[in-house]
Amino acid sequence: TATVPPTDASAFQWKPDLKAYPEYKRIEDWPIWIFRVKNIMLAQGMEEVLDPHYAPDPNDPKAVKEWKRKQHFTYMMLAERVMGHTSKRIVRQNEATRDGQRTIIELDNQAKRSTEAILAGRRTMAQISNQRYDPKSGSALEFITKFEEMIEAHNMQQTEPEMVLTGAMKKSFLQSSLANVMMLRAVTD
């Protein structure tokens, strides 16, 4: 007997896994954290929650029920994984509706526009400016990789395009951080 191929609706059943989601502890971690969370949510079939303009068809009870389930899971994940005091307060403010989509949007705004976010951005910039390679701390490749990640995190935090570190600025910061290592100075040129 021939088997009938599954329909799209039955081919993949998503089951969100709370354990897959990392904790969000510090506002400086937002860019990396939300990147990871978005990828996990996409893999678990929850892309609608990430679309701020999405709303289910109110005439489709199944779609509405599925949407509520995704919203409630997202809210529960945030309630369990968001650890920072101010961020936790944002999660609690949405407890009555358990609106995961709205909570993510509000956390994103807080992570990019709040006083705490501005101060975190300044701390990251100070780290970038003061970073110096020490051969005793590991390989140059490890240092450069971490340095690039720090610059990328800084750039992802920025809401103003003029605050993003471009190629020339990145090169200048990297040259400064490697200035005391003779054989690496030429590499940065």
C-alpha positions as CSV (number, residue, x, y, z in Angstrom):
1,T,0.0,0.0,0.0
2,A,1.1,3.5,-0.8
3,T,1.5,5.9,2.1
4,V,-0.1,9.3,1.9
5,P,2.4,12.2,2.4
6,P,1.6,14.4,5.4
7,T,-0.2,17.7,4.7
8,D,1.7,20.9,5.7
9,A,-0.4,21.2,8.8
10,S,0.6,17.7,10.1
11,A,4.2,17.5,8.7
12,F,5.7,19.5,11.5
13,Q,4.3,20.0,15.0
14,W,6.2,22.6,17.0
15,K,6.8,22.0,20.6
16,P,8.6,24.9,22.3
17,D,11.4,24.0,24.6
18,L,12.0,26.4,27.5
19,K,15.4,24.9,28.2
20,A,16.6,26.0,24.8
21,Y,16.4,29.6,25.7
22,P,19.3,31.4,27.4
23,E,19.0,33.7,30.4
24,Y,19.1,37.5,29.8
25,K,21.0,39.0,32.7
26,R,22.6,42.3,31.6
27,I,21.4,45.0,29.2
28,E,24.8,44.7,27.5
29,D,23.9,41.2,26.5
30,W,20.7,42.2,24.7
31,P,22.0,42.1,21.1
32,I,23.5,38.6,21.4
33,W,20.6,37.3,23.6
34,I,17.8,38.5,21.3
35,F,19.7,37.1,18.2
36,R,19.9,33.7,19.9
37,V,16.2,33.9,21.1
38,K,15.0,34.8,17.6
39,N,16.8,31.9,16.0
40,I,15.4,29.5,18.6
41,M,11.8,30.9,18.2
42,L,12.1,30.6,14.4
43,A,13.3,27.0,14.7
44,Q,10.4,26.2,17.1
45,G,7.8,27.7,14.7
46,M,7.0,30.9,16.5
47,E,8.0,33.4,13.8
48,E,4.6,35.3,14.1
49,V,5.5,36.4,17.6
50,L,8.6,38.1,16.2
51,D,6.5,40.1,13.7
52,P,5.2,43.2,15.5
53,H,2.5,43.6,12.9
54,Y,1.1,40.1,13.0
55,A,-2.3,39.4,14.4
56,P,-4.3,36.2,13.6
57,D,-7.5,36.2,11.6
58,P,-10.2,36.8,14.2
59,N,-12.6,34.7,12.2
60,D,-10.3,31.7,12.4
61,P,-10.7,30.2,15.9
62,K,-7.9,27.7,15.4
63,A,-5.5,30.5,14.4
64,V,-6.6,32.6,17.4
65,K,-6.1,29.6,19.8
66,E,-2.6,28.9,18.3
67,W,-1.7,32.5,18.5
68,K,-2.6,32.6,22.2
69,R,-0.6,29.5,22.9
70,K,2.5,31.0,21.2
71,Q,1.9,34.3,23.1
72,H,1.6,32.6,26.4
73,F,4.7,30.4,25.8
74,T,6.7,33.5,24.8
75,Y,5.6,35.4,27.9
76,M,6.4,32.4,30.1
77,M,9.8,32.1,28.6
78,L,10.5,35.8,29.2
79,A,9.2,35.5,32.8
80,E,11.6,32.6,33.4
81,R,14.7,33.8,31.5
82,V,14.8,37.6,31.9
83,M,16.8,38.3,35.1
84,G,17.7,42.0,35.2
85,H,15.7,44.1,37.6
86,T,14.4,46.7,35.1
87,S,13.8,44.1,32.4
88,K,12.0,41.9,34.9
89,R,9.7,44.8,35.8
90,I,8.8,45.2,32.1
91,V,7.9,41.5,32.0
92,R,5.7,41.8,35.1
93,Q,3.9,44.8,33.7
94,N,2.6,42.5,30.9
95,E,1.5,39.8,33.3
96,A,-2.2,40.5,33.0
97,T,-2.3,40.0,29.2
98,R,0.7,37.6,28.9
99,D,1.5,39.3,25.6
100,G,4.9,37.9,24.7
101,Q,5.0,39.9,21.5
102,R,4.5,43.2,23.2
103,T,6.9,42.3,26.0
104,I,9.7,41.6,23.5
105,I,9.1,44.9,21.8
106,E,9.2,46.7,25.2
107,L,12.4,44.9,26.2
108,D,13.9,45.8,22.8
109,N,13.1,49.5,23.4
110,Q,14.5,49.4,26.9
111,A,17.7,47.7,25.7
112,K,18.3,50.4,23.0
113,R,16.8,53.6,24.4
114,S,16.8,53.6,28.2
115,T,19.3,55.4,30.3
116,E,20.6,52.0,31.4
117,A,21.2,51.2,27.7
118,I,23.0,54.4,27.0
119,L,25.3,53.8,30.1
120,A,25.8,50.2,29.0
121,G,26.8,51.5,25.5
122,R,29.3,53.8,27.1
123,R,30.8,51.0,29.1
124,T,31.1,48.8,26.0
125,M,32.8,51.7,24.1
126,A,35.2,52.3,27.1
127,Q,36.1,48.6,27.0
128,I,36.7,48.8,23.2
129,S,38.9,51.9,23.6
130,N,40.9,50.5,26.5
131,Q,41.3,46.9,25.3
132,R,44.9,45.8,24.9
133,Y,46.2,42.5,23.7
134,D,48.2,40.5,26.3
135,P,49.9,37.4,24.9
136,K,49.7,35.8,28.4
137,S,45.9,35.9,28.2
138,G,45.5,33.7,25.0
139,S,46.2,33.7,21.3
140,A,46.0,36.8,19.1
141,L,43.3,35.1,17.1
142,E,41.1,34.6,20.3
143,F,41.7,38.3,21.2
144,I,40.8,39.6,17.8
145,T,37.7,37.4,17.6
146,K,36.5,38.7,21.1
147,F,37.3,42.2,20.1
148,E,35.2,41.9,16.9
149,E,32.4,40.4,18.9
150,M,32.5,43.4,21.3
151,I,32.4,45.9,18.4
152,E,29.5,43.9,16.8
153,A,27.6,44.0,20.1
154,H,28.2,47.8,20.4
155,N,27.0,48.3,16.9
156,M,23.8,46.2,17.5
157,Q,23.0,48.4,20.5
158,Q,23.0,51.6,18.5
159,T,19.8,53.3,17.4
160,E,21.6,56.2,15.7
161,P,23.6,55.3,12.5
162,E,26.4,57.7,13.3
163,M,27.2,55.8,16.5
164,V,27.9,52.6,14.6
165,L,31.6,51.8,14.4
166,T,32.5,51.5,10.7
167,G,35.5,49.7,9.0
168,A,37.9,52.6,9.5
169,M,37.0,53.1,13.1
170,K,37.2,49.4,13.8
171,K,40.6,49.3,12.2
172,S,41.8,52.2,14.3
173,F,40.6,50.6,17.6
174,L,42.1,47.3,16.6
175,Q,45.5,48.9,15.8
176,S,45.5,50.6,19.2
177,S,44.7,47.4,21.0
178,L,47.6,45.6,19.2
179,A,50.1,48.5,19.3
180,N,52.3,46.9,21.9
181,V,52.8,43.7,19.9
182,M,55.5,44.3,17.2
183,M,54.7,41.4,14.9
184,L,50.9,42.2,14.9
185,R,51.2,45.9,14.1
186,A,51.8,45.1,10.4
187,V,48.9,42.8,10.3
188,T,46.4,45.5,11.2
189,D,47.7,47.7,8.3
